[in-house]
Amino acid sequence: MMNKQPEGDPAAVHAHDLTVRRGTGRTPRTVLDSIAFDVPRGRITGLLGPSGCGKSTLMRAVVGTQAHVTGTLDVLGHPAGHPRLRSRIGYVTQAPSVYDDLTVRQNLDYFAAVLDPGRAAADRRAAAVSRAITDVDLTSRAGALAGNLSGGQRSRVSLAVALLGTPELLVLDEPTVGLDPVLRRDLWNLFHDITTTRGATILVSSHVMDEAERCHDLLLMREGRILAQDTPDALRERTHATTVEEGFLRLVDEANANANAIAADAASDVTAIREQTR
């Protein structure tokens, strides 16, 4: 089931027949298999599914860094990867993107200068850096070398970098992996604050199903396909489940049953053809 974007309010991300294949030769591997979805503006859409299902590939496609993409993929009114999107999207990868030999503030100063260069923008950059450091609760570690930070703190620096330009779309690839429960809670509170007070859209991936309950909308993936797009409440109601995880597992079982039925029908057809040709 696909949630429809309110009329007159185009989706932040719109995909149709989106396909990604890897490898060369006669049998390239299909990573994303003709998927279609919309990411509503001003909301948190959770991209959930087991490791290896294609979540990171989909996110790279959205930000324009994935090769061998076919189909339709529009982001903020432009084709994915369009130059005009560079300052409008914040992207956080699973591996923290920071320079270990720079302090937290120096890392942010560097990326702020890339986003907003020139002497005339110095005060604006300084304000953006201070705001981003506060957003991710690293004020007390602003002078620490990034190489001396914990894994969770380094991830927060990457998130701060993504927040520098007040992006319209934040694409976050498993940003809470390795974080303690308190910090995870604080980051999710931040995500909701960003959508509420700044009007930004967030596409956030996770393989932790309890985080689905914190999202406005869900995209559930398995083996390169979208199993469902719905709100958490609607998904639970539709699958007669008490949790999103239970609902997801019921959808997986349903997909497996359908696949097995199709395979059985195909085998039956082959058998019938063989019988006819004898």
Disulfide bonds with the S-S distance in Angstrom:
none
